[in-house]
Amino acid sequence: MALARAGEYWEAIDDFSQALDRSLDSPDALVFRAAAYRLLGVADLADDNIARALTLDPNNPEALTELGMMRKNMGTTTAPGKPGSPPLPPRRDRSPLMPRAPKSNA
């Protein structure tokens, strides 16, 4: 992770790949590797890693955050790892057209 912070993304990818060689079921290593790929502009590999992480843990907050970063930075609007798939549904907790209600002081 220190390598990624220092901007040494390819070296960080190597480290995350070695971790995955030891434990294929590590959503965290997949998320960090996806982030490194995203920062290098390698969208297809970033998508593949996020798709694997979300398959292992569909509610992983780091994976969902990285998915949002990928969509923002790379213009991705489809589900990861599935070219041409329909966009993911909007969040249901609030409408994008309606602001949240102010909190009451009561």
N, C-alpha and C positions, 0 to 999 in steps of 0.2 A: 504494500500500500504506500510505503514511503517513496518508492520509485515513481508511482503514479503522481503523487503530490509534487515530485521534482520535475515532472514533465517527461520522464523516461518511460513512455507508454509501452514501447515494444518490450523492454526489459520487464515491466510489470506484467504484461501479458504472458511472458515466459514463466514468471513466478506463479501466476494464477493457474496456468496450464499444468505446472508441476503439482500444485495442490490438488487439482482435479484428477490427475493421474493416480493420486493416492486415495481420493474419495470422490467418486463420480456424483455423489448425491449432496454436493455443497452448493446450495443456492447462493450463498454469499460470494463464493469465488466466481460463480457465473455472473453475478451482478457486477462485481468489480471488473471482471474481464470485459463485460459488455460496455461499461463506462469507458474503459481504455480504448476499445474499438470505436466507440462513438466520438471520442475526442480526436481520434486519428481520421475520422470521416469514413470508416469502413462499416457502412450501414448494414450490409447483409450479415456480417459476423456478429455485430451488435444485436441485431434482431434474433439471430439463432440462439445466442446466449441468454437473452431475456426470455425467449420462448421456453427454453429448457428450465430456467429458474422458476418461471411461473407454473410450469408443469409439475415441478417438485413441490412448490409451495404457492398456490394461487393467491394467497392473501399476504405474501411477503411485502412489507411496506417499502423496503429498499428497492425491490424489483419493480413495484408499481411506480415508485418515484422515478427510477431510471427510465421506465417506459415513457413517462410523461416528458422527461428531458429529451429523450430520443425524438419524440413527436415534435416537440418545440424546435429543436435544433436541426432536425433532418427533414421536417415536413412530413413525417410518417403519419398517416391517418388510418392505417389498417392494422389488424391484429398482427403481432410480431411473428415472423417466420412463415407467413402465409401471403405471398404476393397475390394481389387482386382480391383478397378477402374483404368482406364488408367492414365498414368502420365499427369500432366498438360502440355500444350504446352510451348515451349521455348519462351522467350521474343522476340519480333520482332524488337525492336529498334536497335539491333546489334547482329551480329553473335558471338557465343562464340569463334570461331576460328580467328576472325579478330579483332585486337585492334582498339580502337577509333582513328580517325584521329587527329593529333596534331592541337591545336588551332593556328590560324594565328595571327600574331602580327599587321596585317593591320588595 
